[in-house]
Structure formats: structure tokens, C-alpha cells
Amino acid sequence: MSDNNPKSSPYEVVRVATGPQYSIGVAYIWFCFTFIGLAGFQHFYLGRNLRGVLWLFTWGLLGIGSVYDLFALAADTHSRNLRNSQVVVVPST
């Protein structure tokens, strides 16, 4: 008779932060400065200084980039956090 229950592995795969992790809420707070004429602070927060300077001097690419950021900032922050982490295998507890 076959056993349908797989044996539990003695190891787990986890993601460990190897660099700074960023908050989506804080990124959107920095994004709010766009509405008073200072676009791009959210990119400085995420470590994308070149894009931050571009947004600052062009008011978010004449507002088009700022509208894009309104919808894409959460995914951008998440991908930045994934780049600053690493998958490792650790023994199960």
C-alpha cells in the first residue's frame, strides 16, 4: 500500500534580507511631496538617485512619470526589496 503523505523535509527555504528593506507606506509618503512641486523624493528613498534627479528637475517627466508612480510604486518597492534579499536553505525546527 502506498503512503500519500510526503515525508517532511529537514530543511526550509526562506528569504533573508541582505540589504535595506523599504516600506511601501513610506515610499508613498515621499510621493506626496509631488503634489507640492517636489517630485522624485520616493526614488531617492528607494536608492534610485539618477531617476530621483530626473524626476526632481522635470516634475516627474511633466507629471506623466508621477502618474505612473502612483500605480507602480508598490510593485517597484517590492521588487527593490526582493533584490536586497537572498533565498537560503536552513534546517527545520
C-alpha positions in Angstrom: 0.0 0.0 0.0 1.4 3.4 -0.9 1.7 6.3 1.5 0.3 9.5 0.1 1.8 11.6 2.9 5.2 13.0 1.8 7.9 13.0 4.4 8.6 16.4 5.8 11.9 17.8 4.7 14.5 18.6 7.4 15.2 21.9 5.6 13.2 25.0 4.8 13.7 27.5 2.1 13.4 31.1 3.4 14.2 34.6 2.1 16.7 36.6 4.2 17.2 40.4 3.9 20.8 41.1 2.8 20.3 44.8 2.3 18.0 47.6 3.4 14.3 46.8 3.2 11.9 49.6 2.2 8.4 50.3 3.3 5.6 50.9 0.7 3.9 53.3 3.0 7.0 55.5 3.5 7.5 55.5 -0.3 4.0 56.8 -0.8 4.6 59.5 1.9 7.6 60.6 -0.1 5.5 60.5 -3.2 3.1 63.0 -1.6 5.7 65.7 -2.0 5.0 65.6 -5.7 1.8 67.5 -5.1 3.7 70.5 -3.7 6.0 70.6 -6.7 8.9 68.4 -5.4 8.7 65.2 -7.4 11.1 62.3 -7.1 11.8 62.0 -3.4 10.3 58.5 -3.4 13.1 57.4 -5.9 15.8 58.9 -3.6 14.3 56.8 -0.7 14.5 53.7 -2.9 18.1 54.3 -3.8 17.4 55.3 -7.4 19.2 58.6 -7.3 19.5 59.2 -11.1 15.8 58.7 -11.5 15.2 60.9 -8.5 17.2 63.8 -10.0 15.4 63.3 -13.3 12.0 63.5 -11.6 13.1 66.4 -9.5 14.1 68.6 -12.4 11.3 67.6 -14.8 8.5 67.4 -12.2 8.2 63.7 -12.7 8.6 63.9 -16.5 6.0 66.6 -16.8 3.6 64.7 -14.5 3.4 61.6 -16.6 6.0 59.7 -14.6 4.3 60.8 -11.4 1.0 59.3 -12.6 2.9 56.1 -13.4 4.5 56.1 -10.0 1.1 56.5 -8.3 0.2 53.0 -9.6 3.6 51.3 -9.9 5.3 52.4 -6.7 4.2 49.5 -4.6 5.5 46.9 -7.1 8.7 48.9 -7.5 9.3 48.9 -3.8 8.5 45.2 -3.6 11.0 44.4 -6.4 13.6 46.6 -4.7 13.1 44.6 -1.5 13.5 41.3 -3.4 16.8 42.5 -4.9 18.0 43.2 -1.4 17.3 39.7 -0.2 18.6 36.2 -0.8 17.0 32.7 -0.7 18.7 30.4 1.7 18.1 26.8 2.9 18.0 26.4 6.7 17.4 23.4 8.9 13.7 22.9 10.0 12.9 23.5 13.7 
